[in-house]
């Protein structure tokens, strides 16, 4: 529904839920920063060994790092600490989810075209920085779950040919696993948040220059909407944090390089990387120069890297392929660009299969299937799924275009039947008024038809 319009440029502000994804991400980021700043007063980012003397009886007297002991103190001994800690975790997840939805909305509506191509790249930079911040935050409690994740990360880094050992030493500062806290803590509380803020400021400034404020807009109403949205989102997240437990570090105990937990898994926003590694066929090893080179890591990282690179570079590739270098202001309907929409559906399907493949062992257990059969099914879906999604989505878009064209030429059916003098019956169509028909342009099968 149109709320405001400027007579000078006829721009319209729409009130739709899909347009709120960016605002939700911004609210979640603000709450995440505020809760993180509160947690910093009690969190101790040290790996020195202490004996826990807090109120959680099952772990009293157990030796653990200062990081885990302070995390347990926040959870059990600081008033409201567990709520703040869980709110910090949930806001980070909601922020990343909202950013992903915002990127999808921009893609399917063509919001990345000139002059907003750089904004598309900045959005991906914010998304990658937020993922890195979330991943580094998962390590900070230094419990058995995060310790198991660090062991997996160390093995992945060391499996990289030539530079693997150097990468592991750089990340852990030569002290596995205790050196991880000295690397991840400053990255989590300073480097990555500042990177997100910087990229966000650049993005908002560019959008402000490209879309100047609409004349006559009620700024008081805009501020009221922002305050209301902030209260709604933060309140909902607080309720979730108060009733839904997340990352219960007390259930796993302190990290131990000699032990691991079967519950160790990548965060949900990084699960597609885990799924890509699980779908690699066995036996992909090459003996060369007296060394064994495994592709079990390089292949999935290469495929995922190409996928993400293609997503970031898509605005430039589409501009080059179409030759369209003109400026675009308003959004377009997904049905108006069948090929782009179909490519987006194929990309979402590709990502979704990789994401679901991270739980292949869970599916095998729940449905009493062999793990090999589940992995094979995901491998087939990874190949056929994107192709099927592309063909089906493009066909649906073309059919919707034909329906729109028919509605413009013949009108929309009203459901009323009228009997003719001859005895026959016709379905009454309601024709759009002149303002809707005049100059309306529909793209059908790659060709443009103008209805005057």
N, C-alpha and C positions, 0 to 999 in steps of 0.2 A: 504494500500500500504506500503510495507516495505521501510523504509528510511535508516536504518543502520543495519549492522549485524557484530557480532564479530566472527572471524573465530575460536576462541578458544572454545566457548560454543554454537555458532550458534544461539544466541539469536537475535530476530528481534524486532525492535521498530516500531509499527504500528501507522499510522496517521489516527485515527478515532475519530468522535465526541464523542463517548461514553467514550473515554479515557480522555476527557478534563473536566469531571465533578469535579474531585478533584481539578484541577487547578482553575476552576471557583469558587469553594467554597473558596479556599485560597485567590483569588483576592477579592472576596466579603468580606471576613473577614478583610483583610487589610483596605479596604475602609471603612468598618463599624467602625473599631477601630479609624481611622483617623477622620472621621466625629463625632464620639462620643467624642473624645478628644476636638474637636472644640466646641461642644455644651456645654461641661462642664464649659466653661468660662462664659456663660450667664445663665445657668440653676441654679435655687435656690431650693435645695431639702428640703424645709421646709413646714410645714403644718400651720404655723402661718397665721392668717387672715390679708389680706391687701385689700385696695380698688383700683381696677384697674383704672389706669389713662393713659393707652396706646392709640394708634391710632385707635384701632378697636372700632368704635363708638357704636355698639349695646351693648357692655359690659362695657362701661365707667361708673364708679361709682359703679359697682357691687362688693360686697365683695366676695373674693375667697382666696384660699391658695397662698402662695408665689410660689409654684411649678407651678400652672396654670398661674399665672401672668407672670412669667419668660418665660414659654412656649409661651404665646401669644406675649411677647416682641420679642422672637426669630423669630416668624412667621411673624410679621408685622413691627417691628422697627429695627431689625438688618439686615444690607444689606446682601442679600444672605442667611439669616438665614433659611427661609422656604425651600429653595433648599437643604441646608445641612441637615435639619431635615428630609425631605422626602427621601433624599438619604440614610440617616442612616437607615430609616425604610425599604426601598426597598432592600438594601444590606443584611440586616438581613434575610429577607424572601428568597432571592435568595440563600444565603449561606445554609440555612436549606434545601431548595429544591434540591440544587446540592449535598449535603451530602446524602440525601435519594436516589437520582439516582445513586450515586457512590456506595452505599451499595448494591443496587439492581444489579448493573453490576458485582460487586465482587461475589455476591451470585450465579447468573446464570452462571458465567464462572468458578466457583469453586476456586476463588482466596482466599478463607478462609482456605484452607487445609494446612497441615504442609508444611513449618514452619511458616505460617502466621496466626495461630489461635489467638494469642494474638493481632495481628493487627486488627482482626475483632472485638474483645472486645473493643479495644481502639477507633475504629470508632464509635461504639454505645455510648461510653462515651462522645465523642465529640458532637455527635448528641443530646444527652440528655442535655448536658451543654448548647448548643446553643439554644435549646428549652426553657430552664429555663431562659437564658438571654433575649430571645425575650419576654417571658411572663412577666418578671419583668419590662422590658422596657415599656410595654403597660400600666403599672400602674403609671409610673412616672409623666405624665402630670396632674394627679389628676382632670380630668374633669368628667362630669356626666357619660360618658361611662365607664371610668375606675373605677369610684366609684360604679357603678352598678355591674361591674365584681367583685369588692372586696366584695360586699354584698353577691353575689352568692358563692364566695370562702369561706367566713366566715360561711355561712350556711352549705356548704359541709363539712368543717372541724368539725363543731360542731355536725354533724350527725354521726360522727365516734364513735362507742361505746367506753365507758370507757375513752379514751384519747382525745376525740374530743374537749372538752373545754380547755384542756391543750395545744393542738396544736394551737387552735385559739389564746389563750393568748400569746403563744410563737411567732407566726407570727406577730401579731399586737402589741406585747409588752404591752398588757393590755389596749391599747387605740385604739378602733375601731372608725373610719377607719384611723385616722391620723397616728397611729403607723406603718402603712404599709410602708410609705416612708422611715422611719429610717431602715427598714429591707431590702427593695427591692433595695434601691439606692446603698449601698455598694456591695450587691450581683451582681448588674447589671454592675457596672463600675470597679469592682476589682476582686471579688471572682470567678465568672463564666468565665470572659475573661482569667484570669490567669490559670484556670483549663483547658480551651480549648487550650491555648498555651502550657501548660505542656504536655497534652496528645498528641498534635500534634507533639511536638519535640520528644517525645519518639517513636511515630509511624514512623516519618521520619528517625530517627537514626536506627531503626530496619530494615526498608526497605533498607537503604544505606548499612548495613552490609550484608543483604541477596542478594542484587542486586548491586554488585560493578559496577562502571562506565565501559562502554564498551570501549575497547581499540580503539583508533583512532577517537573517537567521537569529532566532532567540537564543542567545548564549546562556541565559539562565536555565532554559529548558534543557540545553545540551549538558550543562554541568549537573543538573538534577538527574538526568538519565545516567551519567557516569557514576554519580554517587549511589544511585539505586542499584546499578549493575554491580558495583564493587561490593555493596552490602549483600546482595543476593548470592554472588559467587563465593565470597569469603564465608558467608554464613553456611552455605551448603557444604563447602569444604570442611568447615569446622565440625559440622554434624558428622560427616564421614569420618574425620579423624577421631572423633570421640567414640564412635561405635564400631569402627572396623579396624582391627589390629593389623599393623603392617610392620615387617622386619622385626620380629620379636627376638632380639639378640640374646635374651636370657635363656631361650630354649636351646641354644646351640653351645654356649659356653665359649671359652677363650680359643683363639686360633692356635693351631698346632701343626707345624709342617709335616709331622708324621701321621696326621689323621686327616680325614676328609668326610664330608657329609653328602649323602645322595641328593639333598635338597639344593645343592649348588647349581645355579643356572644363571644365565644372562638376564639382565633386566628386560622387561617386555619390549622396550623400544630398541634394544640391541639383539633381540631374539632372531632377527633375520640373518645375522651373521652366524649365529650358532646353527640355524637350520641349513645354511649354505654348506657348512662344513660337514653336517651329517649326511647330505645327499651326494657327497663326492664318492664315486665308485672306488672300491678297494684296488690295490695293486698299482696305483699311479706313482711309481718310483722309477727313477732313471739313474743308472750307474755311469758316471762320467768323471774323468780326470781323477780316478781313484777314490771318488766320493759318491755317496748315495744321495740323490736329490729327490725329495718328495714333493709331489704336486698337491698333496692333500690339503695343504694350507694355501699355497700360492694360487691354485685354481679358483677356490671360492672367493678369496679376497680380490682376485682379478675380475671375476664376473660381477661381484657386488660393486667394486670400484668403477667398472665400466657403466653399470646401471645408474649409479649416483652421478657420475660425470655426464652421462647423457641427459639425466633429468635437469642438472644445472645448466647445461649448454643448450637445452631445447629451444628457448626463444631465438637464439642466434641461428640455429639450424633451420627452424621453420621460416625465419625471415629470408635466409639464403635460398631455401627450396622454393618458396612462393614468390620471391621477388617483391614482397610487400614491405616497403620501407617508409610508409606513411605513418603519421601519428594516429593513435586510437585513444578515444576517451572513455566511452561507455563499454560495458560488458556485452558479450554476445551469448546467445543461447547455445548450449552444448550441441543441440541438434543442427545448428547452422554450420558447424564444422565437423562433419562425420569422421574424417580421418584423424583429426586431433583427438576427438573424444574417444575414438576406438583405441588409439595409442595409449591414452590415459587409462582406459579400462584394462588394457593388456598389462600396463605397468603395475597397476594396483593388484591385478591377479598374480603377477610374478612375485611381487613383494609379499602378498598374502600367503602364497604357497611356501615361500622360504620361512616366513614367520610361523606358520603352523607346523612346519617340519621340525622346528626346535622342540616340539612336544611329541615327537614320534614315539619315544619310549612310553609316554603317558597314554597315548592312544592304543599302543600295543597292550598295555596292562589293562586298561578299561574295557576294551573290546575283545580281550583274550585272543589276540592275534600275534603271529610271530613278528619280531622287530624287522626282519628282512622283508617281509611282505609289505609292511607299512612304509618302509623306506622306498621300496620299489613303486608303490602307489604314488608317493609324493614325487618321485623322479619322473614318472609319466605325467603327472599333473603339471610339473614345472615346464614340460615341453608343450603339451597339448592345451593347458589352461589358458595361457596368454593368447595363443592363436585363436582358440574358440571365442574368447572374450572379445578379441578384435573384430572377428567376422560378425558375431551376433550384435555387438554394439553399433557397428557401422550400418548394419541392416536396419536396426531399430531407428537410428537417426534418419535414414533416408525415408523410411515409412512415415515418421513424424513430419518430415518436411512435406511429403505429399499430402498428408492430412491437413497441414496448415495451409497449403496452397489451395486445397479444395474448399477450406473454410472461408478463405478470402474471396474466391471466385463464386462460390455457391451459397455462402453463409453457413452458420452453425445450425445443426438440427435442434428443433425445439421440443420434439417428442409429440407434437400435435399432428394429427391426421385430419385432412380436409377432403371431403367428398366432392368430386367434380360434377358438373351437370350431366356429363356423359355416364356417370355411375362409377368411375374409377376413383382411387384414393391417392393422394400425394402427401409426402412428409413436408411440413412447413419448415423452411429454413429462415433464420433471422440474419439479415445482412448487416455487416458492421457499418457504422456510420462513416461519413466521408473522411473524418479526421483519422480514423483507424485505417482506412483503405488507401488514402492519398499518400503516394510515395512509399508505400510499404514494400519492402524488398524481402524476398525469400530465396534461399539457396536450395535448389533441388538438383540432386545428382551432379553437383559440381558446377551448375550453371545458375545464373541469376535471372529471376523473372520479376519485373517491376509491374505493380498493379496501380493504375492511376484512377 
